[in-house]
Amino acid sequence: MAHGQDPSRIRFKFAYQYIAAQLIVMAAAQPLSRTGARLAELRAGIGNLLLEDRSRPSRPRTVKISKTRYPVDRNAAPLK
């Protein structure tokens, strides 16, 4: 890849919109001999659309305790 990143880290929605807009512009662009250079610029521009690395929370994930005051029968049949 021109941007040197893993393709799974690219924001799909924004990359799709970016590519669609650039292809519309490139369809009317002159001279045609620069098409390869324009495609290289397009690939490099996608490098700006990468997902950021999100930091993990310092606390572990836990299941919240039910606040109901009534006993719950875990083996009961599901409601219809």
Phi, psi and omega per residue, in radians:
M1 nan 2.585 -3.106
A2 -1.182 -0.477 -3.108
H3 -1.618 -0.133 3.049
G4 1.266 0.381 -3.126
Q5 -2.054 2.860 3.084
D6 -1.188 2.250 -3.104
P7 -1.049 -0.412 -3.138
S8 -1.267 -0.160 3.138
R9 -1.629 0.029 -3.118
I10 -1.444 2.385 3.063
R11 -1.239 1.983 -3.011
F12 -1.135 -0.845 -3.047
K13 -1.078 -0.829 -3.119
F14 -1.202 -0.652 3.115
A15 -1.137 -0.696 3.115
Y16 -1.073 -0.812 3.136
Q17 -1.134 -0.716 -3.141
Y18 -1.101 -0.820 -3.125
I19 -1.128 -0.748 3.142
A20 -1.063 -0.768 -3.139
A21 -1.145 -0.725 -3.131
Q22 -1.182 -0.623 3.117
L23 -1.179 -0.614 3.076
I24 -1.116 -0.757 3.130
V25 -1.149 -0.749 -3.091
M26 -1.206 -0.427 -3.122
A27 -1.104 -0.560 -3.116
A28 -1.796 0.043 -3.048
A29 -1.336 2.546 3.090
Q30 -2.207 2.607 -0.071
P31 -1.422 2.756 -3.122
L32 -1.191 -0.371 -3.121
S33 -1.175 -0.288 3.131
R34 -1.578 0.148 -3.088
T35 -1.024 -0.747 3.125
G36 -1.075 -0.732 3.122
A37 -1.169 -0.652 3.122
R38 -1.155 -0.693 3.099
L39 -1.134 -0.651 3.082
A40 -1.118 -0.703 3.086
E41 -1.142 -0.646 3.112
L42 -1.097 -0.809 3.125
R43 -1.094 -0.709 3.139
A44 -1.191 -0.610 3.141
G45 -1.171 -0.468 3.116
I46 -1.178 -0.391 3.097
G47 -1.071 -0.334 3.100
N48 -1.442 -0.085 -3.052
L49 -1.868 0.521 -3.104
L50 -1.467 2.634 3.061
L51 -1.246 2.503 3.084
E52 -1.407 2.670 3.049
D53 -1.333 2.084 -3.138
R54 -1.548 2.359 3.124
S55 -1.355 2.545 3.132
R56 -1.395 2.527 3.098
P57 -1.148 2.615 -3.100
S58 -1.280 -0.398 3.136
R59 -1.659 2.590 3.114
P60 -1.304 2.699 3.081
R61 -1.303 2.398 -3.138
T62 -2.361 2.814 3.064
V63 -1.564 2.284 -3.130
K64 -1.315 2.508 3.129
I65 -1.338 2.428 3.115
S66 -1.164 2.401 -3.103
K67 -1.647 0.094 -3.130
T68 -1.184 2.506 -3.130
R69 -1.581 -0.128 -3.078
Y70 -1.700 2.552 3.113
P71 -1.171 2.521 -3.111
V72 -2.001 2.197 3.093
D73 -1.542 1.871 -3.063
R74 -1.237 -0.353 -3.106
N75 -1.693 0.136 -3.112
A76 -1.225 2.685 3.094
A77 -1.201 2.557 3.132
P78 -1.170 2.643 3.114
L79 -1.247 2.615 3.135
K80 -1.630 nan nan
